[in-house]
Amino acid sequence: MLPTDRETGRPRGFGFVEFASDEAAEAAISKFHNFEHRGRNLRVNEAEERPPGAPGGGGGGGFGRSFGAPDQGRRPPRPKGSRRNIRGRKRGL
């Protein structure tokens, strides 16, 4: 799987591969770690779980929780075109 940038759709420069066995994964790591491809050295290693509380990937909208996370007592943000926001802009607030 090649994760892509949400805005440009271009690959983000890393990928994930699943192997049928641990032996096949070890063989691929041994063969391709530090292998030069198109002028760049590949870093090939086993994926690791993120520790609890580690920052996630990009995005999230700046509301302090990831998309789809359960609400934790926070009020949802107001829609950008709410009446209150429009009135505030008209008054110069």
KADA-V836169 format. One record per residue. RES is the residue in three letters. SS is DSSP state (2 for helix, 1 for strand, 0 for the rest). PHI is phi in whole degrees, -180 to 180 (none if undefined). Layout:
RES,SS,PHI
RES,SS,PHI
//
This chain:
MET,0,none
LEU,0,-113
PRO,0,-63
THR,1,-118
ASP,0,-69
ARG,0,-65
GLU,0,-84
THR,0,-97
GLY,0,78
ARG,0,-84
PRO,1,-59
ARG,0,-88
GLY,0,98
PHE,0,-149
GLY,0,-156
PHE,0,-127
VAL,0,-130
GLU,0,-106
PHE,0,-115
ALA,0,-72
SER,0,-147
ASP,2,-64
GLU,2,-64
ALA,2,-66
ALA,2,-65
GLU,2,-61
ALA,2,-63
ALA,2,-66
ILE,2,-62
SER,2,-61
LYS,2,-77
PHE,2,-107
HIS,0,-67
ASN,0,67
PHE,0,-73
GLU,1,-85
HIS,1,-135
ARG,0,53
GLY,0,81
ARG,1,-127
ASN,1,-84
LEU,0,-80
ARG,0,-111
VAL,0,-118
ASN,0,-152
GLU,0,-78
ALA,0,-65
GLU,0,-124
GLU,0,-68
ARG,0,-74
PRO,0,-67
PRO,0,-58
GLY,0,85
ALA,0,-73
PRO,0,-63
GLY,0,-86
GLY,0,-72
GLY,0,-69
GLY,0,80
GLY,0,94
GLY,0,75
GLY,0,76
PHE,0,-100
GLY,0,81
ARG,0,-151
SER,0,-80
PHE,0,-58
GLY,0,85
ALA,0,-72
PRO,0,-64
ASP,0,-66
GLN,0,-115
GLY,0,82
ARG,0,-89
ARG,0,-75
PRO,0,-68
PRO,0,-66
ARG,0,-72
PRO,0,-61
LYS,0,-61
GLY,0,-100
SER,0,-67
ARG,2,-57
ARG,2,-60
ASN,2,-65
ILE,2,-64
ARG,2,-62
GLY,2,-63
ARG,2,-69
LYS,2,-65
ARG,2,-82
GLY,0,82
LEU,0,-83
//
